[in-house]
Amino acid sequence: MDPVVESESVLEDNIPVVHPDLDTDPNSPVDGNAADKGNVVAGDVDQAFEEVDLIVEESFEFPRTTPVCPPMSVVLPPAARQA
């Protein structure tokens, strides 16, 4: 499999699906190579576009982040548990 070097290219039709078992599972949110989708609806979008003086269209990429700290956990080897 060729490497993916641009994030938007994984959504193209000719790109192999990385996890075909998830793509065909009706209980999975996976659609092709997109693991999840979100849609925010707030207000009248058409009206907002009609009333605005300037429309700026751009794509932005953000690194994957976690908004919370990972949970604390400790793993002890069996020898330490017996002490």
Backbone bond lengths (Angstrom), bond angles and torsions (degrees), N, CA, C in turn:
res aa  C-N    CA-C-N  psi(-1)  N-CA   C-N-CA  omega(-1)  CA-C   N-CA-C  phi
1 M - - - 1.444 - - 1.530 108.00 -
2 D 1.320 115.89 133.46 1.454 120.87 178.49 1.527 110.09 -71.60
3 P 1.331 117.45 148.19 1.465 119.50 178.86 1.530 111.49 -70.79
4 V 1.306 115.65 151.87 1.460 121.86 175.77 1.515 106.82 -98.00
5 V 1.329 116.86 122.15 1.465 119.88 -176.99 1.524 112.93 -110.78
6 E 1.330 117.80 -11.88 1.456 121.52 176.18 1.520 108.35 -129.86
7 S 1.324 116.92 130.15 1.461 120.90 -172.89 1.524 113.42 -60.71
8 E 1.320 118.63 -36.75 1.460 120.02 -178.27 1.520 112.63 -70.11
9 S 1.332 118.36 -22.25 1.466 120.41 -178.17 1.522 112.76 -67.79
10 V 1.328 118.70 -21.42 1.469 119.95 179.96 1.525 111.98 -70.00
11 L 1.314 118.29 -13.91 1.457 121.47 -179.50 1.524 112.72 -93.62
12 E 1.327 117.81 -3.48 1.458 121.26 179.50 1.524 110.30 -70.32
13 D 1.329 116.68 153.11 1.465 121.85 -176.52 1.525 113.60 -67.60
14 N 1.319 118.24 -29.94 1.463 120.66 -174.88 1.530 113.58 -88.70
15 I 1.321 118.26 4.74 1.463 122.03 -179.70 1.530 109.26 -88.40
16 P 1.344 118.80 133.57 1.467 119.98 178.10 1.530 111.17 -61.75
17 V 1.319 115.48 142.06 1.457 120.85 177.97 1.527 107.55 -77.09
18 V 1.332 116.39 128.52 1.460 121.51 -175.85 1.535 111.39 -69.45
19 H 1.315 117.68 -42.69 1.463 121.98 -179.59 1.533 109.25 -124.34
20 P 1.354 117.62 80.37 1.469 119.60 -176.52 1.525 113.34 -62.58
21 D 1.340 117.74 -27.25 1.466 119.96 178.71 1.527 111.20 -65.22
22 L 1.334 118.03 -35.59 1.468 121.21 177.17 1.516 111.12 -76.07
23 D 1.325 116.61 -33.46 1.459 121.11 -178.41 1.525 111.33 -65.13
24 T 1.326 117.82 -33.06 1.466 121.03 -177.43 1.521 112.89 -94.57
25 D 1.323 118.61 -5.46 1.463 122.71 -179.98 1.529 109.16 -78.48
26 P 1.339 117.89 117.33 1.469 119.37 -178.28 1.530 113.77 -66.37
27 N 1.335 118.02 -17.14 1.462 121.63 179.03 1.523 112.85 -92.13
28 S 1.321 116.63 0.03 1.463 121.17 -177.99 1.531 109.70 -100.01
29 P 1.363 117.23 139.88 1.470 119.15 176.58 1.522 112.97 -76.00
30 V 1.347 117.19 -4.14 1.457 121.03 -177.01 1.526 110.01 -69.49
31 D 1.326 115.78 130.84 1.460 122.40 176.60 1.517 106.64 -128.54
32 G 1.325 117.10 102.07 1.461 120.53 -173.96 1.519 108.69 67.96
33 N 1.314 117.44 -124.94 1.461 120.85 177.86 1.525 112.74 -98.75
34 A 1.324 117.54 3.18 1.467 120.73 177.31 1.524 108.15 -86.09
35 A 1.320 117.16 117.03 1.463 121.55 -177.08 1.515 112.41 -75.57
36 D 1.311 117.76 -24.59 1.459 119.95 -177.79 1.520 108.72 -162.21
37 K 1.312 115.78 155.87 1.460 121.09 176.63 1.513 108.32 -134.91
38 G 1.294 115.69 150.20 1.453 119.99 177.72 1.522 109.88 -136.10
39 N 1.309 116.27 151.68 1.449 120.95 179.56 1.519 107.77 -142.21
40 V 1.317 116.39 124.63 1.454 121.50 178.84 1.520 108.12 -111.02
41 V 1.316 116.41 123.90 1.457 121.11 178.22 1.520 107.69 -115.69
42 A 1.327 115.98 120.01 1.457 120.56 -179.28 1.520 108.78 -147.40
43 G 1.306 116.95 111.46 1.455 120.73 177.15 1.509 113.05 80.73
44 D 1.313 116.00 -171.30 1.456 123.71 -178.77 1.524 108.80 -97.65
45 V 1.318 116.60 101.12 1.460 121.84 -175.09 1.531 110.93 -64.94
46 D 1.320 116.89 -43.79 1.474 119.74 -179.25 1.527 111.17 -60.75
47 Q 1.311 116.89 -42.88 1.467 120.86 178.96 1.526 110.96 -64.25
48 A 1.322 116.34 -40.89 1.464 120.34 179.56 1.526 110.86 -61.35
49 F 1.352 117.61 -42.22 1.463 120.41 178.32 1.527 111.76 -65.49
50 E 1.316 116.97 -34.90 1.464 120.06 179.19 1.528 112.03 -68.92
51 E 1.320 117.71 -33.34 1.461 121.80 -173.96 1.523 114.57 -90.66
52 V 1.301 117.90 -14.09 1.457 120.68 -174.87 1.537 111.21 -79.42
53 D 1.326 116.70 149.18 1.462 121.59 179.42 1.526 112.93 -85.55
54 L 1.323 116.83 -27.30 1.461 120.79 -175.62 1.518 109.59 -144.14
55 I 1.321 116.90 134.29 1.464 122.28 175.93 1.526 107.66 -115.61
56 V 1.312 116.63 125.24 1.458 122.57 178.00 1.517 107.27 -114.47
57 E 1.316 117.07 123.68 1.458 121.46 -179.94 1.522 108.41 -116.87
58 E 1.320 116.33 127.34 1.465 121.08 -177.28 1.515 108.77 -155.92
59 S 1.305 116.53 157.39 1.465 122.20 174.39 1.518 108.43 -106.58
60 F 1.311 115.19 140.60 1.462 120.97 179.64 1.515 109.16 -127.52
61 E 1.315 116.47 142.37 1.459 121.61 175.52 1.513 108.39 -117.00
62 F 1.306 115.70 132.55 1.449 122.03 179.35 1.520 108.74 -120.92
63 P 1.322 118.11 141.45 1.455 119.28 177.25 1.523 109.51 -68.31
64 R 1.312 115.36 152.80 1.458 119.56 177.39 1.520 108.11 -65.38
65 T 1.308 116.23 127.60 1.454 120.42 -179.82 1.520 109.92 -131.34
66 T 1.306 115.71 158.65 1.451 121.91 174.37 1.518 106.55 -117.43
67 P 1.340 117.46 121.00 1.456 119.11 -175.32 1.527 114.74 -75.46
68 V 1.318 117.40 -1.61 1.463 120.60 179.20 1.521 109.11 -130.31
69 C 1.307 115.67 159.01 1.462 119.99 176.45 1.522 109.44 -71.42
70 P 1.327 117.79 147.87 1.461 118.77 176.65 1.533 109.86 -65.28
71 P 1.328 117.02 150.03 1.463 118.98 -179.29 1.529 111.17 -64.77
72 M 1.303 115.56 147.40 1.461 120.35 178.26 1.520 108.84 -76.53
73 S 1.290 116.92 134.92 1.467 120.96 175.88 1.519 108.49 -150.29
74 V 1.302 113.69 152.03 1.468 120.00 -179.99 1.517 107.70 -130.38
75 V 1.313 115.72 133.82 1.452 121.15 176.80 1.513 106.90 -116.94
76 L 1.328 116.14 123.36 1.446 121.27 179.07 1.525 109.72 -110.00
77 P 1.326 117.82 135.22 1.456 119.45 176.12 1.537 108.70 -68.07
78 P 1.347 117.64 156.64 1.461 120.28 -177.03 1.531 113.82 -52.60
79 A 1.333 118.04 -37.21 1.468 120.04 -179.25 1.521 111.14 -62.74
80 A 1.280 119.63 -36.69 1.464 123.00 -179.17 1.522 110.91 -71.92
81 R 1.323 117.85 -29.87 1.463 121.26 179.99 1.523 111.94 -69.78
82 Q 1.315 117.09 -27.46 1.465 121.49 -177.49 1.514 112.47 -85.49
83 A 1.293 117.94 -11.45 1.473 121.10 -176.01 1.511 111.64 -75.12
